[in-house]
């Protein structure tokens, strides 16, 4: 079985189309979407309209939850732009999405961790900033989940880890936003260090599961100009450079 995992599109339609084209060239059995789909500074509505007819197995990210549950006054600029742009039909789609999906006996889809759409799975944030999570931290976050593969997103950092018991944890990175900063639970920055769109191919050839992270070129300069037009200069820098 061969699965393409996409995550954290954040309304970057050009990046999404480039990734979907690359997936089509490779050929897979299933494409899955790990959430944070539309919120951002680019094309929320168009991204939703691109994905809804595809009917992909899709989990709800924290940004979908926030658009559905927060008042506009409580939202950050990315969620506010999505909330003001999306139609009721798009919001109904958000509301239909589960927080986790058991794709089959061996594969679990989550956004953050099995228990939270906000917890980082393969990274840890402390007073000193962002660092790679220890194996003990990853094991604790995986808990007693018996899936052989857990696909997660949220941090926008592509990473693959194998636990001592053989469970494979894969973050495909972000399709649409390669860098951001946050102040929760402590101030930190997340940087992929290049502007490429990212996704993962996870496959089982009968001898076990493995993962490949793929980087895809697209017109990130045009995307950055759209972000600038919409007043999001920090997004423009992230889109051009993969840095904050």
N, C-alpha and C positions, 0 to 999 in steps of 0.2 A: 504494500500500500504506500502511496506517495501523497502527502498532504502539503499544500502551500498555506502558510500561516501569515496573515497580514494583520497589522495592528496600528493604532494611533495615526489614523489618516488625517484627522483634524481639518477636514475640508479642503485638502490639497488635491484637487481633482486631477491636475496634470501628473502629479506623482503617482496617484492611484492608477491612472490609465497606463502609465509606463510600466508599473509593476504587473498589472493584469496582462499586458502584452507579453511581458517576459515569461509569466506563468504559462500563457498559452503556447509559447514556443517550446517550453520544456515538456509540458504535458503532465498533468497530475490527476489523481483520482478525486480529490476534494480540495476546495479552497475554503478556509475558515477565517472569520473576522473576530478579533479579540477586543474590539471596542474603542472608545474615544474617536468617534467617526466624523463628526461635523464641526465641533466647536473650534473656533480659530478666527482667522482674519481674511479668509479667502472665499471659498465657494460652498457654504454649508448646504444650501438647497440642492444645488447641482450634484453634490456628492451623494446625498440621500437618494436622489432620483436615479443616479447611476447604479446604486447598490440594491435598492429595494426589489427591482424586478429579478435580480440574480438569485434571490432566495438563499443566500449563503448561511450556514450555521454561524450565528453571530451572538456574542455575549454583550451585555450592557456594560459600558465603562463608567467611571465616575462622572465623566462629563455628561453623558446621557442622563444619568440619575440627577445630576445637579440642574440640568435644563428642565427636567420634569418637576423637581421638588422645591427649588429655591425661587424666591421672588426675584424680579428683575433687579431690585435694589441690592439684593444679596449676591448677585452674580458678578464674577470677574468679566473683563471685556470680551474674552473668547466665547463664554457661555451666553453673554448678553447678545452678541452679534448673531449667534445661532438662534437664540430664542426669538429675536426680532425678524429673522429671515425665513425660518422654517414654517411650513403650513401645519394645520391641525393633523393632516394625514401623516406627515413626517413624525410628529410627536406621538401619534398612535403607534407607529412602528417602534419608536423608542420604548414605549410602554409595554410592548409585546415581547421585548427581548429579555431573556433570563440572565441571571447573574453568573451562572456557570452552565456548561453543557457537557454531558458525558457523550462524546462523539461515538464511541464504541467501548468494548470491554477494556481497552488499553489506553485510550486517549481522553484526557480531560482538558476542557477549555476554560480559562479564567481570565479576568482582566489584571488584577493585582496578585492576590493569592487565593486559595480556595475559600478563605474566610472573609476577605476584605477587598474592595475595589480601590483602596487607597494605600495599602501596605506594599512597599517594594519587596519583591521576591528575592532577587539576586543581588541587590544592593542594600546598604544600610546607611541611614542618615543620622549623624550625631552632631554634637556641638562643633566638631572639627570639619563638618561638611559631609560629602558623599564618599563612600568607599565600597569596595566589593564586599559582599556578605561572606561571612565564614561558612564553612560547610555545616557547622552546627546550627547556625541561624537558618540556613536554607532548609535543613532537615526539619527544624521546628515549624517552619512555615508550611512545609508540605504536609506535616502532620501524619495522620494514618491513612491518607488517601491511597487507595490501592492501584491507581492508574500507573501504567508503565511510563507514560509520557504526560507531562503537564505543560501545556502551552500557555504562556502568560505575556502580558504587555506592560503598559503603564509607565515604565521608566524611560522608554524611547532608546534604550541601550541594547543592542543585539548581543546576546550572550547565551552560551550553552554550558550547563553543568550536569554532571552525572553523580548521583549520590552513591554511597557505599552499597546500598541495596539494589543498585542498578536503575533506579528511576531517573529518567531524563527530564530535565527542566530546561525549556527553551523559550527565550524571549527573542522574537524576530526583529526587534528594533522598530523604529517608526517609519511608516510610509511617508508621512507628510511633514514632520517637524523634527529636525535633527538636534535641536538644542533648546533648552529653556532654563529659567531659574524659578525657584520656589522658596517660600519661607516656612514651610511646614515639614516636619516638626521643628526643624532648625533651618536657617538660610543655607541654600546649597545650589549648585549649578549642575546641569546634566548636559554633556556635550559629546556628540558622536564624532566630531572633529572632521567631518566632510559633509557636503550638502546632499549626498546621494539618498535616494529612497531605498529603504531596506525592508526585506521580508525573509522568511525562512522556508526551506524545503525540509520536511521531516519524513523519513521513509523507513520502511521495514522490508528488507529483501528476503525475509525468512530466517535470517540469522540474528536479528535484533534490530533495534531502532537506532537511527543516526540522524544528524541534523547538519544542514548546510545553510549558512547565512549568505544571502545574495544582496549585492549593491547594484542599483540601477540608476543610470543617468536619465535626466529629464531637463526641461527648461526651467531650472530653478531661478534664473535671473528674472524671467517673466513673472514667476510667482512672487519673488521679492518685490517687484514693482507694484504688483497688486496690493501686497501688504502695506507698502508705503502709501499708496493712494488711500487706503483705508485707515491711515494714521497709526499703523503698528510698525514702527521703525525697529523695534527689538526683534520682531518676527523677520523682518527683511534681512537683518544681519544673520540671524540663525539660518535662514533658508540659503543664503549665499555661502556661508562659511562652515556651518555645523558647530558654531561656537556662539556663546552668548555675548 
